[in-house]
Amino acid sequence: MLSSSGSFTETELGEVRFPEISTPVLEKVCQYFYFKLRHQNSVTKDIPEFKLPPEMALELLRASNYLDT
């Protein structure tokens, strides 16, 4: 999106905004993406659990739905 040749606002400004997602939730989403990337080719079965605060679970579910659509 940011590197496309189109005339999207995101391309012109070099930023993407997610008004429906709070900063702490978006930060946790990015941490999960990094966690998944880091462990996706792991040859061992000892992948650590991704820590997630229970009070953030519903907001993360809503954010995943928003990002998926």
C-alpha positions as CSV (number, residue, x, y, z in Angstrom):
1,M,0.0,0.0,0.0
2,L,2.7,2.5,0.9
3,S,4.9,1.5,-2.0
4,S,2.2,1.4,-4.7
5,S,2.3,3.8,-7.6
6,G,-1.3,4.8,-6.9
7,S,-2.5,8.1,-5.6
8,F,-3.7,6.8,-2.2
9,T,-3.4,9.2,0.7
10,E,-1.3,6.6,2.5
11,T,1.2,6.6,-0.3
12,E,1.4,10.4,-0.4
13,L,1.8,10.8,3.4
14,G,3.8,7.6,4.1
15,E,1.5,6.5,6.9
16,V,-1.5,4.4,7.6
17,R,-4.1,5.3,10.2
18,F,-6.3,2.8,12.0
19,P,-8.9,5.0,13.8
20,E,-10.8,2.0,15.1
21,I,-7.8,0.5,16.9
22,S,-6.2,2.0,20.0
23,T,-2.5,2.4,20.2
24,P,-1.9,-0.3,22.9
25,V,-3.9,-2.8,20.9
26,L,-2.2,-2.0,17.6
27,E,1.2,-2.3,19.4
28,K,0.2,-5.8,20.6
29,V,-0.9,-6.8,17.1
30,C,2.5,-5.7,15.8
31,Q,4.2,-7.7,18.6
32,Y,2.3,-10.8,17.6
33,F,3.3,-10.3,13.9
34,Y,6.9,-10.2,15.0
35,F,6.5,-13.2,17.3
36,K,4.9,-15.2,14.5
37,L,7.6,-14.2,12.0
38,R,10.3,-15.1,14.5
39,H,8.9,-18.6,15.2
40,Q,7.3,-19.6,11.9
41,N,10.3,-21.7,10.7
42,S,11.2,-23.1,14.1
43,V,12.3,-26.7,14.0
44,T,11.6,-27.3,17.7
45,K,8.3,-27.8,19.3
46,D,9.3,-25.5,22.2
47,I,7.8,-22.3,20.9
48,P,7.0,-20.1,23.8
49,E,3.5,-18.9,24.5
50,F,2.6,-15.5,23.3
51,K,1.7,-13.5,26.4
52,L,-1.6,-11.7,26.2
53,P,-3.3,-9.8,28.9
54,P,-6.9,-11.2,29.4
55,E,-8.3,-7.7,29.6
56,M,-7.1,-7.0,26.1
57,A,-8.5,-10.1,24.5
58,L,-11.9,-8.6,23.4
59,E,-10.2,-5.5,21.9
60,L,-7.7,-7.7,20.0
61,L,-10.5,-9.8,18.6
62,R,-12.2,-6.7,17.4
63,A,-9.0,-5.4,15.9
64,S,-8.4,-8.7,14.1
65,N,-11.8,-8.5,12.6
66,Y,-11.3,-4.9,11.5
67,L,-7.9,-5.7,9.9
68,D,-9.3,-8.8,8.2
69,T,-12.1,-6.9,6.4
